[in-house]
Amino acid sequence: MSNSQEKQELHKHIVAAAKGDEVAWRFIVDAYSFRVFALIRSKCGNEELAEEITQSTFCTIAQKLPSYTEIGKFEPWLFRIAMNRL
C-alpha cells in the first residue's frame, strides 16, 4: 500500500470513528497505541505510568475526535496530546 493509500485509509477511519464506528476506532487504537506507549515509556521510564498516560491519551482522542478536522496532521496531534499528558 502506498503512502497516499495509507493516508486515505487513515482518513476514512478517522471520519468513521468520529461518527461512532467502533471498528474504525479499533483500527486507530491498534495502529497507534503501541507507538504512543513506546514514546511515553521512553520519556518517563515507567511502564505503569506510560500505560496510564496512553489510556488517558486515547480517552482524550475519543472525546475530541468528533470535532477534529483531518488535514493530514493526525499523528502530530495524537503525539502532542500524549506528550501534554506526560
N, C-alpha and C positions, 0 to 999 in steps of 0.2 A: 504494500500500500504506500503510495507516495505521501509526502508531507502535506500536500494540498488535500488529498483524500482524508488523511488523518484529522486535519483541521475541520473539514466538513463534517466528519463523523462526530467529533467532539462537539461542534456547534449544535448538531442535531440532538445530541444527548443533553446538552445544557438546556436547550429550549424545552425539551420534553420533561426533564427533571423539574424545571421551574413551574411546569403545569401539573406537577404531582405524579409523574410517571416513575414508579418505584424501580422498574428495570433500568431506566436511564440513570436514576440516582445511583443504583448499584454499580453501573458501569463507571461513573465518575469516582465513586469511593474506591472501587477496585483499581482504577487506573492511577490514582494519586495518593492513596493512604500510606503506602509504604514509603514513597518519596517524602511526604510530609513528615512522617515518623522519623525517617533517617536524618533529615535535615535538623529537626528539633533535638534528636538524641545527640547528634554531633555537636550541637551548640551548648547543650546543658549537661551532657554526660550522665544523665539519669534516665534509665529506661522507663520507670514508672511515671515520672513527670512527663516524659516525651509522649507516653501513651495517653495521659490525661489531656495534654495540650492538643494532640492530634484529634481526639474526640471532640474537644471544645471547638477546634477549627472547623470540623465538618458540621457541627451544630450551627455555627455561625453562617457557614456557606448555605446550609439548608434554609435558614431564615432569610438570608439576603438574596438568594438565587432568583426569586420571582421578580425582583426589581433590578437585577443585573442585566446589562446590555452587553452582549458578546461582540467585541470588536477585535478579537484576536489577542486579548490580554488576560485570559482566564488564569493561566498559570502564574503570572506575576501577582495577580490579585489574590489567588489562593495562598501563595507562599508569603505574601505580605501579611495576610491575616494570621497565618501561623506564627510568623516572627513577632507580630504585635502581641499575640497570646503569650509568647515566651517572655 
